[in-house]
Amino acid sequence: MTYQNTLNVLFNLKKTIPNYSCDTEKNLIAVIGGLDSETSLHMANFLSIYKIPQVTYCFFAALMNEKTEFPFVYQMVPNEAQQYNGIVHLFLHFQWKWIGIIALDDEKGDRFVQNLLPLLSQNGMCSAFIDRLPFVTSTDNMIEIFYLSRPRESMALFLTNTKVNVFVLNADTFTILMLKWFLYLAQTEDLTEAVMGKVWVMTAQWEFSSHIYYRNLDIDFFHGALSFTLNSNEVFGFQNFLQVLNFHWPKGDGFIRVFWEQAFGCLWPGTKLGKELIDICTGEEKLESLPGIFFEMSMTAQSYSIYNAVHAIAQALHARYSAIENHRTVTGDRGSLEPPHQQPWQVTACIS
């Protein structure tokens, strides 16, 4: 799917024909993304062929640090491996030596466990258990898996283990999604007391924004969690932008309709109604009325990284056009007043 979507970005055709584009108005200069290092890697495999700069806002696997293999990839956040030393120092500070490890049952989870275990051992700490959460691709699949005996027994085992009160988890989007399901089931099976009082230590990429079916889920059991974080600052005008945002005026935003309907539980004007009584979106709904678990009004670290990625590309374009204008001034060649068509590799040279 990532490869297909990347090709669609490159060639913008209903039927993807590699190395061919009939869209003369499209001038792809750079790409920002993706959500995780695996997605970024898949994107880079195609984008690098066309020397298109890719600015990422996710933590990177170590292999993507190789500039010889990925010369057009630029990172807005540090390498993920830097967190592991920080996690170990945190455990040493509080003298926590008996640690439960939670990770998704996929390649990212494998990498997390393989990197963390040697550091724990070298510093006199032990893993009480390693619990691998199942990876699912859909909500229906998720519900089916959770009602199987093995995941439920595994959940009960690590939650009721009184000797283990400290858990470390690789808190990417899917891991948090699965863990919230586990803990929700714990509440329904009278394991709430077992959940409370645990210390959750999470990596910096933790993701607590919720799907629509989580918006009313109580997450008190995460209060007091310790999470590493990336740098973030409030951007001037961002709060005002969110306060006045409504679905009437954003143009070219293909996500606003889906987000608005799910966030406010309403339907887009003109949508054919079925038998269910659902409110029509008015555009007067306010984002600040949404629960924090569903939508953050503050500038999160991830949002700030995306903002910086956009800013870096804008600065690169400005530097490129300024250099062209200076050259014209020196040579006396005024040429066309229109900004010249730029190739992606020309912009790459200006990204720092």
N, C-alpha and C positions, 0 to 999 in steps of 0.2 A: 504493500500500500504506500509506503514512504517513497519507494522508487517511482511509482506511478504518479503520485502527487508532485514529485520533483520534476518529472518530465512534463507534466501539465503546466507547471510554472515556467519552464523553459520554452515550450513550444505553443502553448495556449491553443490547442486544437481539440475538437471533439474526439477525433481519432488521433492518437499520438503517433507522429512520424518523426523519429529521431533525426537530428541534424537538419530539420526543415521547419521554417516558420514563415507563414504568410502574413503575420500580424506586423505591419510596418509601423504602427503606432507604439508598439511595445519595445522598450529599450531597457532590458533588465540589467541593472548596474550592480546590485548586491542583494544578498538574502540574509535575513535574520532568523536564526533557529538552529536546532530544534529544541524540544522540551527536555530531552535527555541525551546522553552521550551516544547511545546506540542510534537514535534517530539522526543526530548530527553527523555521525559517521556515514550512514547510508546516503544522506544528502550530499556529503562531501565527495563521495565516489563519483557522482555525476557532475556536480558543480565545478570540481577541479578540472575536468576535461575541457571546460569552456573558460577556464581562468576567471570564474566569477567569485568574488570575495564573499565569504560566509562568516558572519559575526554571530557568535553563539552566546547565550545567556545561561547555559547549564553547566554543571560540573562535568569535567572531562575525564574520561579514562586515560591512563598514562600513555597509551599507544597513540593518542591524538596529539600529543605534545611534539611528535616527530615532525619538524618543519619541512624536512625533505620529502616526506610522504604527503603532508597536507599543507602546502605552502600558501594556500589561499584561505585558511581557517584562522580566525582571530577570536580570542577568548576575552570575555568581559568578567569572568570569575576565575579564581585559582584552580589548580589541579585538585581533584577530589582527594588524592592521597595525603594532602597536607592536613586533612581533618583527623586522620587516624592517630597521629602523634598527639593532637589536641585532646582526643577522647581518652587516650591512655593517661595523659597528664591530669585530666580531671579525675579519673579513677584513683590515681596515686594521691591526689590532694585530699580526697575524702576517705582514703584507705579502703576503697571497695575492691575486694579481691575475688568475689564469687559472682560472676556475671552471666546473665541470660542473653543470648544473641538471637535476634529475630531478623529474618531477611526473606525476600521473595524467592521462590523456587525458579530462578532463571539465571541468565548469565550475570546480570548486575548483582544479584544476591551472592552468586559464587565468588565474584571478585571482592565483594565486601568482606565475606567470611575469610577468604584466603589472605587478604591484606591485614585484617584485624587480629586473627588468631596468633600469628608469630609475635606481634607486638605485645599482646597480653602475656604470652608465655615468657618473653624476655624480661618482663617487669614483674614477675612473680604473681600473676593473676591467672585465674582459671575460668573456663567457660562451663557454667553449670549445665547448659544444654544449648543446642542450636536448633531453633524451630524455623522451618521453611514454610512460609505461607504459600498456598497454591496460587498460581497465576491464572487469571481468567480473562476472557476477551469480551464478555457481555454480562449484563445484569442477570439474565436467566441462567446462564452458566454459573454465575457466582452463587446464586441461591441454591442451585442443585448441589454444588460442591459442598457448601456449608452444612447441608443437612445429611451429608454422608458421615459415617461414624468416625473415620480416622481424623479428619480435621477437628471435629468436635471434641474427641478424646484428647487430642494434642493440646487444644485450647485449654481445656479443664486442667490438664496436667501442669502446664507451666503457670497458670494463674493461681492454682491452689498450693503450689510449692512454697511453703513458709520459709524455707531456707534461702530463697532467692527473691530479693526485693529490688534489684537493680537490673534493668533491661536496656540494652543498646540496640537500636535498629537503624537500618539504612532507610531513611525516611523519604524515599521518593514518592511520586504520586500514587503508584499502584500499591506500594507497601502500606501506605497510610489508608488507602481505600479498603484494602483487605483487613487491616487491623481494626478499623472502625466497625466492620461487620462482625469480627470476632467479639469485640467488646460489647457490641449491641446484643449479641446472642448471650453473652455472659450475664447481662442484666435480666434477660428473659428467663434464665435458668438459675436464678438465685445465687449468682456468683459475684454480685456487686461488691460485697465486702472484700472478696479476694482481690478485686481489681483496684479498689481504693488503697492508698498507702504505698503503691509501687512507685519507684523512681524510673522515669522514662528518659533516656538519653538519646537524642536524635541528631542526625547529621543535618547540615545546613540547608539541604534542599527539601526539607519537609514541606508537605503540601496539605493544608487543612481546608482549602476551599471545597465545598461540598456539592455533590450532585443533588438534584431536587429532592430525592427521597431521604436525604440526610438532614435537611434543613431544620427539623425539629428534634434531632438526636441530641441528647444530653451528653456533653463531653467533659463532665466534671472530673472524670478519672484522669484527664490529661493536664489538669491544673497543677502547676508546679513542675511540669516537665522541663528538662534542661535541654536546650537546643543550641547548637552552634548557628551562627548567623553571618550573613554577608552584609557588607556596608550598604546603608540606605539613607537617603535624605529626602525631605519633602521638596518637591519641585514647585516653584512658584506658579500659581494658577491651576494646579492639579485639582485641589479641593473644589474650587469654583467650577471647574470643568465637570466634575462628577455631580455637583449639585444641580447644574442646569441641563445635564444630559437627558435627552429623551429620544425616542425612536423616530421622531419626525424629521430631524435634520441631519443625522450622519449619512452622508452619501458614500457609496462604495464600500460600506461595511456590511459584509455578507453574514456576519455573526449576530448583529444587534437584534434581529427579529427572534432568533432561536433563544438567545440569552434572555430577552425581555419576557417572552412567554413563560419560560421555565422559572425565572426569578420571581415573577409576580403572579404566577398561576392564572394567566389570562390568555386570550387568543387575539391574534392580529386582526385589526379591522378588515372586514370583508371575508374572513374565514367562514366557510360553511359550517354551521353548528349541527351537531348530532343530537341525540336525545339528552346528553348530559348538559346541565346548566353550568356554563362557564362564562365568567365575566369577559367583556371585551376590553382590551388594553386601551387606555385613554391617552397615554403619553404624559399624564400628570403624575404618574407613579414616581416616587423618589427613592434613589438608591440607598440613602441613609436610613430608610425604614427597614431595610433587609437585615436579618440577623448576621452578626459578625462571622459566624461559621460558614455562611453562604457567600458573603461578599465583604471584602475589606475596603473601607473608605480611605485608609492611610496608604501611603506609598510603600508597598512591600519590597523586600530585597529583590525578588524576581522582577517586579515591575521596574524597579530602579535600574536593574541590569539591562532590561530591554530599552529603557529610555536612553541609557548611555550608549547602547548599540546604535540606535537611531542617530544619536548625536555624533557618534564617531563617523558614520557614513556621510552625514550632512557636512561635517567639517572637511572630510576628504573631497567631496564634490566642490565645496567652496574653494579649497586649496587648488584643485585642478583648474577650475574656471578662472581663478585669480592669476595663475601662472600663464594661461592662454592670453588673458587680457593684457598682462604685463608684456608678453612677447609681442603682441600686436602694437602696443604703444611704442616699444623700442624700434620695431621694424617699420612703423607707419602704415601697417596693413590693417585697416579698419574692418574690411570684409563684411560679412553679414552681421546684423545686430542680434540674430538669433543665437542662443548658446549652441556651440558645436556638438555634434553627436559624439558621445564618449563610448569607448569600449571598456568593458569591465576591468581588464588588466591595467588600463590607464588609471582607473580609480584606485586599484589595489596599491599602486605605488605611493599613494597619498595617505593611506590608512596607517596610523601609528598607534 
